[in-house]
Amino acid sequence: MNYKDTAQAIFNKVGGNDNINSVIHCSTRLRMTLRKPELARTDEIKALDGVMGAVNSGGQYQVIIGNDVGYVYNELVKLLDPDKSSSDEAEKVKADRSLKGLFNAFASMIAGIFQPIIPAIAASGMLKALLLLCTVTGIMSKESQTYMVLSVIADAAFYFLPMLLAFSSAQKFKTNPFVSVLLGGVLLHPNLISLLGGEKAVTFAGLPVASVQYATSVIPIILTIWFMSYIEKFADKISPGPVKIFLKPLIVILIVAPVALIALGPLGTYLGLGMSNGVFWIQERIGWLTVVLMSIVMPLIVMFGMHKVFYPIIFAALASPGYETLVLIAMLASNMAQGAGAFAVSLKTKDPKFKQIALSAGISGVFGITEPALYGVHLRLKKTLFACMIGAGVAGLFAGLVNLKAYAAVGPGFASLPMFISEDHSNLVYALITMAISIVVTFIAVYVIGFKDTVTEPVKTESRPEPAQAQDKSIKSKIVIFAPMEGEVIPLQQVKDEAFSQEAMGKGIAIQPSSGKVVAPFDGTVDTVFRTKHSIGLKSVEGVELLIHIGLDTVKLKGQHFTVHVQEGDVIKHGQLLIEFELEAIQKAGYDTITPIIVTNTPDYLEIMSHENSGKTGPEKPLITVL
């Protein structure tokens, strides 16, 4: 993958600086806040090289890249206009006040607040687990100074969690991050802790201050910074220019800090305890069934990027009682299942390229990153996703029955096994058994349920076998792709879309159609039929993967003026009718009907030769020769 080209194409297809409000990334996804999400050309983004999928969910437009997301993100941020304010009200669309809109806004807020602090929390959690491992194995004594120093390092992120959340909340609520951290420090100040811990009740201006410990808390500081975002606007409005530099923050802390101590802090503490106790209450009533259900549906939750919504529950549980028994456990069962399912596909498929994709996705999956397996393998094959759900569900059943506990907020997998270490050695054993069940059951389920392989065997002929040195198809054979429609041949570089003209998706050619029919350019199978019917992916019997994209921006027609005559998985013959489209109606609607025809697996071949000088073409004329 060319990271720069992929980033440029994504940037263009989501609407560029005019539409991008903000961008962050997690372990596998670009997460963008778009001013007008409906302007993003999702189907075209999904077809880009290196992109596994795209979805608008949880108030964010998410582009799934996989393990290389950091490199694409670095190239993408170079394209953003640093002088454009992300809070530009002139471009701000009216907020969606529907139930779905409110939920999406909430999900976006949670993801934006918690995602940036995950590395600190994950590192601290793993260090705590490793320290416990060192003590139970006798490598280190709890009385040693080395242990004590390391313990302080491990506890710091949790103890000062309100300050970490203050900074990230300030970014999300667009308020001063340093004053926000100051307010986090107020809640954790040693003198305040000592005062609240005394025998005498504490009051401020005659109002009671609840005796609450804010170390490791989550919700109190988020409520406080949310409140501060409004007070800061008020302070900015009433502060005269010459003294604004000190008067504005002074007004903020004098109003927000007391309100936090008297009202918002206690309220947030009770809400956090309520969430944690609520989860345990449900588990006590339904028992193991909650873990089973969560394990089964976890791939669907991850598919829409909604797993970030559970961060407050996870953090609240880790703060009290100190472990989590539902979400992280379900993730463990699901991660292992998706990794094992990808391994099974790698062994079973006859497609060499797909075998490598599945193997790589399987490795990522068992190490806690499932998007490559989910988007690259299971959603593509569909049946294997059900096999993974079966394996995860059975593993979740065992984990729920033994009440498996997680002690750190890390993506569960082989590399993060220390998150299950406790003074009770059986918990780690239960985690290993859960992983084994998930892997074995999923592996068997994939083989029993099966899947439609992506490879189609070439038709065998009676001709004499060629010498061994002549059997390398990429060198000694050529594959001819015929024109899928009638029209005029146009060089790909003349297409007014950079994703095509710069060959970001692969080499090929374009046709300006003179009729509204698309026919099969070779014998093969239908790989993908886009929901909006404007594009189709094919695979020849030799393995050439071809994308036929009818028109530019025609995804916005949402299938209008298109009729598809085949479906995914169909075997096709050269000349078979695939799609009909109303050429004049599409042109009258203002869309360019030029049709790029791209060999999407270009890197698999030595050369892609386009017949650019053939002028008028049709289904019986060669269009592309692949060597």
C-alpha positions as CSV (number, residue, x, y, z in Angstrom):
1,M,0.0,0.0,0.0
2,N,1.1,3.5,-0.8
3,Y,0.2,5.4,2.4
4,K,0.4,8.8,0.8
5,D,-1.9,7.9,-2.1
6,T,-4.3,6.1,0.1
7,A,-4.5,9.1,2.5
8,Q,-4.9,11.5,-0.4
9,A,-7.7,9.4,-1.8
10,I,-9.5,9.2,1.5
11,F,-9.1,12.9,2.1
12,N,-10.7,13.7,-1.3
13,K,-13.5,11.2,-1.0
14,V,-14.7,12.4,2.4
15,G,-14.8,16.0,1.2
16,G,-11.4,17.4,2.1
17,N,-10.9,20.3,4.5
18,D,-14.3,21.7,3.9
19,N,-15.9,18.6,5.4
20,I,-13.4,17.3,7.9
21,N,-13.9,18.6,11.4
22,S,-11.3,16.4,13.2
23,V,-9.4,13.2,12.8
24,I,-8.0,10.7,15.3
25,H,-7.1,7.0,15.0
26,C,-7.3,3.9,17.1
27,S,-5.4,0.7,16.6
28,T,-7.0,-0.1,13.2
29,R,-9.3,2.8,12.2
30,L,-9.3,6.4,11.1
31,R,-12.0,8.1,13.1
32,M,-13.2,11.3,11.5
33,T,-15.8,13.8,12.6
34,L,-17.3,15.1,9.4
35,R,-19.5,18.2,9.1
36,K,-21.7,16.5,6.5
37,P,-21.1,12.7,6.7
38,E,-23.5,12.1,3.8
39,L,-21.0,13.7,1.4
40,A,-18.4,10.9,2.0
41,R,-18.3,8.5,-0.9
42,T,-18.3,5.3,1.2
43,D,-18.4,2.7,-1.6
44,E,-15.4,4.4,-3.4
45,I,-13.5,4.6,-0.1
46,K,-14.1,0.8,0.5
47,A,-12.7,0.1,-2.9
48,L,-9.4,1.9,-2.2
49,D,-6.1,0.0,-1.8
50,G,-5.4,-0.7,1.8
51,V,-9.0,0.0,3.0
52,M,-10.9,-2.9,4.6
53,G,-14.1,-1.0,5.1
54,A,-15.8,2.2,6.0
55,V,-18.8,3.0,8.2
56,N,-20.5,6.0,9.7
57,S,-21.3,5.0,13.2
58,G,-21.3,6.4,16.7
59,G,-21.1,9.9,15.4
60,Q,-17.8,9.2,13.6
61,Y,-16.9,8.4,10.1
62,Q,-14.6,5.4,10.5
63,V,-12.3,4.0,7.8
64,I,-10.9,0.6,8.7
65,I,-7.2,0.3,7.6
66,G,-5.8,-2.3,9.9
67,N,-2.3,-2.4,11.4
68,D,-1.0,0.3,9.0
69,V,-3.5,2.9,10.2
70,G,-0.8,5.0,11.9
71,Y,1.1,5.5,8.7
72,V,-2.0,6.5,6.8
73,Y,-3.0,8.8,9.6
74,N,0.4,10.6,9.5
75,E,0.0,11.2,5.8
76,L,-3.6,12.3,6.2
77,V,-2.9,15.0,8.9
78,K,-0.4,16.6,6.5
79,L,-3.3,17.3,4.2
80,L,-5.4,19.0,6.9
81,D,-5.5,22.8,6.9
82,P,-3.9,23.9,10.2
83,D,-5.4,27.3,10.0
84,K,-9.0,26.0,9.7
85,S,-10.8,26.0,13.1
86,S,-12.5,22.7,13.8
87,S,-15.2,24.7,15.5
88,D,-16.0,26.8,12.5
89,E,-19.7,27.5,13.1
90,A,-20.3,28.7,9.6
91,E,-20.0,25.1,8.3
92,K,-21.7,23.5,11.3
93,V,-24.9,21.6,10.4
94,K,-28.0,21.4,12.6
95,A,-27.6,18.9,15.3
96,D,-29.6,15.7,14.9
97,R,-31.9,15.6,17.9
98,S,-33.4,12.2,17.1
99,L,-32.8,9.3,19.4
100,K,-30.3,7.9,17.0
101,G,-28.6,11.2,16.6
102,L,-28.3,11.7,20.3
103,F,-26.9,8.2,20.8
104,N,-24.3,8.8,18.0
105,A,-23.3,12.1,19.6
106,F,-22.9,10.3,23.0
107,A,-20.8,7.5,21.4
108,S,-18.6,10.0,19.6
109,M,-18.0,11.9,22.8
110,I,-17.1,8.7,24.7
111,A,-14.7,7.5,22.0
112,G,-13.1,10.9,21.7
113,I,-12.5,11.2,25.4
114,F,-11.2,7.7,26.2
115,Q,-9.3,6.8,23.0
116,P,-6.3,9.1,23.6
117,I,-5.6,7.9,27.1
118,I,-5.8,4.1,26.3
119,P,-2.0,3.7,25.8
120,A,-1.3,5.1,29.3
121,I,-3.9,2.9,30.9
122,A,-2.9,-0.2,29.0
123,A,0.8,0.2,29.8
124,S,0.0,0.8,33.5
125,G,-2.4,-2.2,33.7
126,M,0.1,-4.5,32.1
127,L,2.8,-3.3,34.4
128,K,0.6,-4.0,37.4
129,A,-0.1,-7.5,36.1
130,L,3.6,-8.2,35.5
131,L,4.5,-7.0,39.0
132,L,1.9,-9.4,40.4
133,L,3.5,-12.2,38.3
134,C,6.9,-11.3,39.7
135,T,5.7,-11.5,43.3
136,V,3.7,-14.8,43.0
137,T,6.7,-16.5,41.3
138,G,9.1,-15.2,43.9
139,I,11.2,-13.1,41.4
140,M,10.6,-9.9,43.4
141,S,9.5,-9.2,47.0
142,K,6.7,-6.7,47.8
143,E,9.0,-5.2,50.5
144,S,11.8,-4.4,48.0
145,Q,12.3,-0.8,47.0
146,T,12.4,-1.8,43.3
147,Y,8.9,-3.2,43.6
148,M,7.7,-0.1,45.5
149,V,9.0,2.2,42.8
150,L,7.6,0.1,40.0
151,S,4.3,-0.1,41.9
152,V,4.1,3.8,42.0
153,I,4.8,3.9,38.2
154,A,2.1,1.3,37.6
155,D,-0.5,3.1,39.8
156,A,0.1,6.6,38.6
157,A,-2.1,6.5,35.5
158,F,-5.0,5.0,37.5
159,Y,-4.6,7.4,40.5
160,F,-4.3,10.4,38.3
161,L,-6.9,9.2,35.9
162,P,-9.1,12.3,36.4
163,M,-6.2,14.5,35.2
164,L,-5.7,12.4,32.1
165,L,-9.4,12.5,31.4
166,A,-9.5,16.3,32.1
167,F,-7.1,16.9,29.2
168,S,-8.8,14.6,26.7
169,S,-12.3,15.9,27.8
170,A,-11.0,19.5,27.2
171,Q,-10.1,18.5,23.6
172,K,-13.5,17.0,23.1
173,F,-15.5,19.9,24.6
174,K,-13.2,22.5,23.1
175,T,-12.2,24.2,26.3
176,N,-8.8,25.1,27.8
177,P,-6.9,21.9,28.5
178,F,-4.5,23.3,31.1
179,V,-7.2,24.9,33.2
180,S,-9.0,21.5,32.8
181,V,-6.0,19.7,34.2
182,L,-5.9,22.2,37.0
183,L,-9.5,21.2,38.0
184,G,-8.5,17.6,37.9
185,G,-5.6,18.4,40.3
186,V,-8.1,20.1,42.6
187,L,-10.0,16.8,43.0
188,L,-6.8,15.0,43.8
189,H,-5.0,17.5,46.0
190,P,-3.6,15.8,49.1
191,N,-4.8,18.5,51.4
192,L,-8.4,18.1,50.1
193,I,-8.1,14.3,50.6
194,S,-6.9,14.9,54.2
195,L,-9.7,17.4,54.9
196,L,-12.4,15.2,53.5
197,G,-11.0,12.2,55.4
198,G,-11.3,14.0,58.8
199,E,-13.9,13.5,61.4
200,K,-15.5,16.9,61.0
201,A,-17.9,17.5,58.1
202,V,-16.6,19.9,55.4
203,T,-18.6,22.8,54.1
204,F,-18.0,25.5,51.5
205,A,-19.9,28.8,51.9
206,G,-22.3,26.9,54.1
207,L,-22.9,24.1,51.6
208,P,-21.8,20.6,52.4
209,V,-18.9,19.0,50.5
210,A,-19.4,15.3,50.1
211,S,-16.5,13.1,51.4
212,V,-15.6,11.4,48.1
213,Q,-12.3,10.0,46.9
214,Y,-11.7,11.0,43.3
215,A,-8.6,9.0,42.6
216,T,-9.3,6.5,39.7
217,S,-12.7,8.0,39.2
218,V,-14.1,8.6,35.7
219,I,-17.4,10.4,35.4
220,P,-16.9,13.3,38.0
221,I,-14.1,15.0,35.9
222,I,-16.0,14.5,32.6
223,L,-19.0,16.2,34.1
224,T,-16.8,18.9,35.5
225,I,-15.1,19.7,32.2
226,W,-18.4,19.6,30.3
227,F,-19.7,22.2,32.8
228,M,-16.5,24.2,32.5
229,S,-16.9,24.5,28.7
230,Y,-20.1,26.6,29.2
231,I,-18.6,28.7,32.1
232,E,-15.6,29.5,30.0
233,K,-17.7,31.0,27.3
234,F,-19.5,33.1,29.9
235,A,-16.2,34.2,31.4
236,D,-14.8,35.0,28.0
237,K,-17.8,37.2,27.3
238,I,-17.7,39.3,30.5
239,S,-13.9,39.6,30.8
240,P,-12.5,42.9,29.5
241,G,-9.7,42.5,26.9
242,P,-6.8,44.0,29.0
243,V,-7.3,41.6,31.9
244,K,-8.8,38.6,30.1
245,I,-5.6,36.6,30.4
246,F,-6.0,36.1,34.1
247,L,-9.6,37.1,34.8
248,K,-11.2,34.6,32.5
249,P,-9.5,31.5,34.0
250,L,-10.0,33.0,37.5
251,I,-13.7,33.2,37.0
252,V,-13.7,29.6,35.6
253,I,-11.9,28.0,38.6
254,L,-13.9,30.1,41.2
255,I,-17.2,28.9,39.7
256,V,-16.4,25.4,38.4
257,A,-14.2,24.0,41.3
258,P,-16.8,24.6,44.1
259,V,-19.7,23.3,41.8
260,A,-17.5,20.2,41.1
261,L,-16.8,19.5,44.8
262,I,-20.4,20.2,46.0
263,A,-22.5,18.7,43.2
264,L,-20.9,17.3,40.0
265,G,-18.2,15.3,41.8
266,P,-20.6,13.4,44.1
267,L,-23.1,13.0,41.3
268,G,-20.5,11.5,38.9
269,T,-19.2,9.2,41.7
270,Y,-22.7,7.8,42.3
271,L,-23.3,7.4,38.5
272,G,-20.0,5.5,38.2
273,L,-20.9,3.2,41.1
274,G,-24.3,2.8,39.6
275,M,-23.0,1.6,36.3
276,S,-20.5,-0.8,37.9
277,N,-23.1,-2.2,40.3
278,G,-25.7,-2.3,37.5
279,V,-23.5,-4.6,35.4
280,F,-22.9,-6.9,38.4
281,W,-26.6,-6.8,39.3
282,I,-27.5,-8.0,35.7
283,Q,-24.8,-10.7,35.9
284,E,-26.1,-11.8,39.3
285,R,-29.6,-12.2,37.9
286,I,-28.8,-13.6,34.5
287,G,-25.4,-15.1,35.3
288,W,-23.3,-16.6,32.6
289,L,-25.8,-15.7,29.9
290,T,-24.7,-12.1,29.8
291,V,-21.1,-13.1,28.9
292,V,-22.4,-15.6,26.3
293,L,-24.6,-13.0,24.6
294,M,-21.9,-10.3,24.7
295,S,-19.3,-12.8,23.2
296,I,-21.7,-13.7,20.4
297,V,-22.5,-10.1,19.3
298,M,-19.1,-8.6,19.9
299,P,-18.1,-8.8,16.2
300,L,-21.2,-6.8,15.3
301,I,-20.4,-4.2,17.9
302,V,-16.8,-4.0,16.7
303,M,-18.0,-3.9,13.1
304,F,-19.8,-0.6,13.7
305,G,-17.0,0.7,16.0
306,M,-19.3,0.9,19.0
307,H,-17.0,-1.1,21.4
308,K,-15.6,2.3,22.6
309,V,-19.0,3.0,24.2
310,F,-18.2,0.5,26.9
311,Y,-15.1,2.3,28.2
312,P,-16.9,4.0,31.1
313,I,-18.3,0.6,32.3
314,I,-14.8,-1.0,32.0
315,F,-13.1,1.9,33.8
316,A,-15.7,2.1,36.5
317,A,-15.4,-1.6,37.2
318,L,-11.6,-1.5,37.3
319,A,-11.8,1.4,39.8
320,S,-14.3,-0.6,42.0
321,P,-14.2,-3.5,42.7
322,G,-10.9,-3.6,40.7
323,Y,-11.7,-6.1,38.0
324,E,-14.1,-6.4,35.0
325,T,-16.1,-9.5,34.2
326,L,-18.1,-8.8,31.1
327,V,-16.9,-6.7,28.2
328,L,-13.2,-7.6,28.3
329,I,-14.1,-11.2,28.8
330,A,-16.4,-11.2,25.8
331,M,-13.6,-9.5,23.8
332,L,-11.2,-12.3,24.8
333,A,-13.6,-15.0,23.5
334,S,-14.4,-13.1,20.4
335,N,-10.8,-12.1,19.5
336,M,-9.6,-15.7,19.8
337,A,-12.6,-16.9,17.7
338,Q,-11.9,-14.5,14.9
339,G,-8.2,-15.2,14.9
340,A,-8.8,-19.0,14.9
341,G,-11.5,-18.6,12.1
342,A,-9.0,-16.8,9.9
343,F,-6.3,-19.5,10.6
344,A,-8.9,-22.2,9.5
345,V,-9.7,-20.2,6.3
346,S,-5.9,-19.9,5.6
347,L,-5.6,-23.7,5.8
348,K,-8.7,-24.5,3.8
349,T,-8.7,-22.0,1.0
350,K,-7.0,-22.8,-2.3
351,D,-6.5,-19.1,-3.2
352,P,-2.7,-18.4,-2.5
353,K,-3.3,-14.6,-2.1
354,F,-6.3,-15.1,0.2
355,K,-4.4,-17.7,2.2
356,Q,-1.8,-15.0,3.1
357,I,-4.4,-12.5,3.9
358,A,-6.2,-14.9,6.2
359,L,-2.9,-16.0,7.9
360,S,-1.9,-12.4,8.6
361,A,-5.4,-11.6,9.9
362,G,-5.4,-14.7,12.1
363,I,-2.1,-13.6,13.8
364,S,-3.5,-10.1,14.4
365,G,-6.8,-11.6,15.8
366,V,-5.2,-13.8,18.5
367,F,-3.1,-10.8,19.6
368,G,-6.2,-8.7,20.1
369,I,-6.7,-6.8,16.9
370,T,-9.7,-8.3,15.0
371,E,-10.5,-5.8,12.3
372,P,-8.2,-7.5,9.6
373,A,-9.9,-10.8,10.3
374,L,-13.4,-9.3,10.5
375,Y,-13.3,-7.1,7.4
376,G,-10.7,-9.0,5.4
377,V,-12.0,-12.5,5.9
378,H,-15.2,-13.1,7.8
379,L,-17.5,-10.4,6.4
380,R,-16.2,-11.4,2.9
381,L,-17.0,-15.1,3.4
382,K,-20.0,-14.5,5.8
383,K,-20.4,-18.2,6.8
384,T,-17.2,-18.1,8.8
385,L,-18.5,-15.1,10.8
386,F,-21.3,-17.4,12.2
387,A,-18.6,-20.0,13.0
388,C,-16.7,-17.4,15.0
389,M,-19.9,-16.5,16.9
390,I,-20.4,-20.1,17.8
391,G,-16.8,-20.5,19.1
392,A,-17.0,-17.2,21.0
393,G,-20.4,-18.1,22.5
394,V,-19.1,-21.5,23.8
395,A,-16.0,-19.9,25.2
396,G,-18.1,-17.1,26.8
397,L,-20.3,-19.8,28.4
398,F,-17.3,-21.3,30.2
399,A,-15.9,-17.8,31.1
400,G,-19.2,-16.8,32.6
401,L,-19.6,-19.9,34.6
402,V,-16.2,-19.6,36.2
403,N,-16.6,-15.8,36.6
404,L,-13.3,-15.0,34.7
405,K,-11.9,-11.6,35.7
406,A,-9.8,-9.0,33.8
407,Y,-7.6,-6.6,35.7
408,A,-6.4,-4.2,33.0
409,A,-8.1,-2.4,30.1
410,V,-6.1,-3.9,27.2
411,G,-7.2,-5.6,24.0
412,P,-7.4,-9.3,25.2
413,G,-5.1,-11.7,23.4
414,F,-1.9,-13.8,23.7
415,A,0.3,-10.7,24.2
416,S,-1.9,-9.3,27.0
417,L,-2.4,-12.5,29.1
418,P,-0.9,-10.9,32.2
419,M,-4.2,-8.9,32.4
420,F,-5.8,-12.0,33.8
421,I,-3.1,-12.7,36.5
422,S,-4.4,-12.4,40.1
423,E,-3.3,-13.7,43.5
424,D,-5.7,-16.6,42.8
425,H,-3.7,-18.5,40.1
426,S,-6.9,-20.2,38.8
427,N,-8.0,-17.0,37.1
428,L,-5.1,-17.2,34.6
429,V,-5.9,-20.9,34.0
430,Y,-9.5,-20.0,33.3
431,A,-8.4,-17.4,30.8
432,L,-6.2,-20.0,29.0
433,I,-9.0,-22.5,28.9
434,T,-11.4,-19.8,27.6
435,M,-8.9,-19.1,24.8
436,A,-8.5,-22.8,24.0
437,I,-12.2,-23.4,23.8
438,S,-12.7,-20.4,21.5
439,I,-9.9,-21.5,19.2
440,V,-10.8,-25.2,19.0
441,V,-14.6,-24.8,18.7
442,T,-14.2,-22.0,16.0
443,F,-11.7,-24.1,14.1
444,I,-14.1,-27.1,14.0
445,A,-17.1,-24.8,13.2
446,V,-15.4,-23.3,10.1
447,Y,-14.6,-26.8,8.8
448,V,-18.1,-28.1,9.5
449,I,-20.0,-25.1,8.2
450,G,-17.5,-24.4,5.4
451,F,-17.4,-21.4,3.1
452,K,-17.5,-20.6,-0.6
453,D,-13.8,-20.3,-1.6
454,T,-12.7,-17.2,-3.5
455,V,-10.7,-19.2,-6.1
456,T,-12.2,-20.6,-9.2
457,E,-10.3,-23.5,-10.8
458,P,-9.2,-22.8,-14.4
459,V,-10.8,-25.0,-17.1
460,K,-8.4,-27.9,-17.9
461,T,-7.5,-28.5,-21.5
462,E,-6.2,-31.5,-23.3
463,S,-3.0,-29.7,-24.5
464,R,0.4,-31.1,-23.6
465,P,1.8,-29.7,-20.4
466,E,4.4,-27.0,-20.8
467,P,7.9,-27.3,-19.4
468,A,8.2,-26.4,-15.7
469,Q,10.1,-23.2,-16.5
470,A,7.2,-22.1,-18.8
471,Q,4.5,-22.5,-16.2
472,D,5.0,-19.2,-14.4
473,K,1.8,-17.5,-15.6
474,S,3.0,-14.0,-14.6
475,I,5.9,-14.4,-17.1
476,K,5.1,-16.8,-19.8
477,S,1.3,-16.3,-20.3
478,K,-0.9,-13.4,-21.0
479,I,-4.5,-12.8,-20.0
480,V,-6.8,-10.9,-22.3
481,I,-9.6,-8.8,-20.8
482,F,-12.3,-7.8,-23.3
483,A,-14.3,-4.5,-23.2
484,P,-17.3,-4.8,-20.8
485,M,-19.3,-2.2,-22.8
486,E,-19.6,-0.3,-26.0
487,G,-18.0,3.2,-26.2
488,E,-14.8,5.1,-26.7
489,V,-11.6,4.1,-25.0
490,I,-10.1,6.8,-22.7
491,P,-6.7,6.7,-20.9
492,L,-7.1,6.4,-17.2
493,Q,-5.0,9.5,-16.6
494,Q,-7.8,11.6,-18.2
495,V,-10.5,10.5,-15.6
496,K,-11.4,13.4,-13.4
497,D,-10.9,11.5,-10.2
498,E,-7.5,11.3,-8.6
499,A,-8.1,7.9,-7.1
500,F,-8.4,6.5,-10.6
501,S,-6.2,8.9,-12.6
502,Q,-3.3,8.5,-10.3
503,E,-3.7,4.7,-10.3
504,A,-4.2,4.6,-6.5
505,M,-6.5,1.6,-6.9
506,G,-4.5,-0.1,-9.7
507,K,-3.8,0.2,-13.4
508,G,-6.4,0.0,-16.1
509,I,-8.3,2.1,-18.6
510,A,-11.6,3.9,-19.0
511,I,-14.5,3.8,-21.4
512,Q,-17.0,6.6,-22.3
513,P,-20.0,4.4,-22.8
514,S,-22.3,4.8,-25.8
515,S,-24.9,2.3,-24.5
516,G,-26.2,1.3,-21.1
517,K,-25.1,-2.3,-20.8
518,V,-22.2,-3.9,-18.9
519,V,-21.3,-7.5,-19.9
520,A,-18.7,-9.9,-18.5
521,P,-15.3,-9.2,-20.0
522,F,-14.1,-12.8,-19.2
523,D,-15.1,-16.1,-17.7
524,G,-15.0,-16.0,-13.9
525,T,-17.0,-15.1,-10.8
526,V,-18.8,-12.1,-9.4
527,D,-16.7,-11.0,-6.4
528,T,-18.6,-7.9,-5.2
529,V,-21.8,-6.1,-6.2
530,F,-22.0,-2.7,-4.6
531,R,-25.2,-1.9,-2.8
532,T,-25.7,1.2,-4.9
533,K,-25.3,-0.9,-8.1
534,H,-23.0,1.5,-9.8
535,S,-19.9,-0.7,-9.4
536,I,-19.1,-4.4,-9.6
537,G,-16.0,-6.5,-8.8
538,L,-15.2,-9.5,-10.9
539,K,-12.5,-12.3,-10.7
540,S,-11.4,-14.2,-13.8
541,V,-10.6,-17.9,-13.8
542,E,-6.9,-16.9,-13.9
543,G,-7.2,-14.8,-10.8
544,V,-7.4,-11.3,-12.3
545,E,-9.5,-9.0,-10.0
546,L,-11.3,-6.3,-12.0
547,L,-13.4,-3.3,-10.8
548,I,-15.9,-1.8,-13.2
549,H,-17.0,1.6,-11.9
550,I,-19.9,3.1,-13.9
551,G,-19.5,6.9,-13.8
552,L,-18.0,9.3,-11.3
553,D,-19.8,10.1,-8.0
554,T,-22.7,7.9,-9.2
555,V,-22.8,6.4,-5.7
556,K,-25.0,9.4,-4.8
557,L,-27.7,8.1,-7.1
558,K,-28.2,5.3,-4.5
559,G,-29.0,2.7,-7.2
560,Q,-31.4,4.8,-9.2
561,H,-31.1,4.2,-13.0
562,F,-29.2,0.9,-12.4
563,T,-30.4,-2.7,-12.8
564,V,-28.1,-5.5,-11.7
565,H,-28.6,-9.0,-13.2
566,V,-26.2,-11.0,-11.1
567,Q,-25.3,-11.4,-7.4
568,E,-22.1,-12.0,-5.4
569,G,-20.7,-15.5,-6.0
570,D,-22.3,-16.1,-9.4
571,V,-20.2,-17.8,-12.1
572,I,-20.2,-15.7,-15.2
573,K,-19.3,-16.3,-18.9
574,H,-17.7,-13.8,-21.3
575,G,-20.5,-11.6,-22.8
576,Q,-23.1,-12.3,-20.1
577,L,-25.2,-9.3,-19.2
578,L,-24.2,-8.0,-15.7
579,I,-25.7,-4.5,-15.3
580,E,-28.0,-2.2,-17.3
581,F,-28.0,1.5,-16.7
582,E,-30.0,4.4,-18.1
583,L,-27.2,6.4,-19.7
584,E,-29.1,9.5,-20.7
585,A,-30.9,9.7,-17.3
586,I,-27.6,9.6,-15.5
587,Q,-26.1,12.2,-17.7
588,K,-29.2,14.4,-17.3
589,A,-28.8,14.1,-13.5
590,G,-25.4,15.8,-14.0
591,Y,-23.1,12.9,-13.6
592,D,-20.0,12.0,-15.7
593,T,-20.6,8.5,-17.1
594,I,-17.0,7.7,-17.9
595,T,-16.3,4.2,-16.6
596,P,-12.9,3.3,-15.1
597,I,-12.0,-0.4,-15.5
598,I,-9.3,-1.2,-12.9
599,V,-7.2,-4.3,-12.3
600,T,-7.3,-4.1,-8.5
601,N,-4.6,-6.7,-7.9
602,T,-2.1,-5.0,-10.2
603,P,0.9,-5.8,-7.9
604,D,0.4,-9.5,-8.6
605,Y,1.4,-9.1,-12.3
606,L,4.4,-8.0,-14.3
607,E,2.6,-5.6,-16.5
608,I,-0.9,-4.3,-17.2
609,M,-1.1,-3.2,-20.8
610,S,-4.1,-1.0,-21.8
611,H,-5.2,-0.8,-25.4
612,E,-5.6,3.0,-25.3
613,N,-5.4,3.5,-29.0
614,S,-8.2,1.2,-30.0
615,G,-10.8,4.1,-30.2
616,K,-14.3,2.7,-30.4
617,T,-14.6,-0.6,-28.5
618,G,-17.1,-3.3,-27.6
619,P,-17.5,-6.7,-25.9
620,E,-15.7,-8.6,-28.6
621,K,-12.6,-6.3,-28.6
622,P,-9.6,-6.7,-26.3
623,L,-9.2,-3.9,-23.8
624,I,-6.5,-4.9,-21.3
625,T,-3.7,-7.5,-21.6
626,V,-2.3,-8.8,-18.3
627,L,1.2,-10.3,-18.2
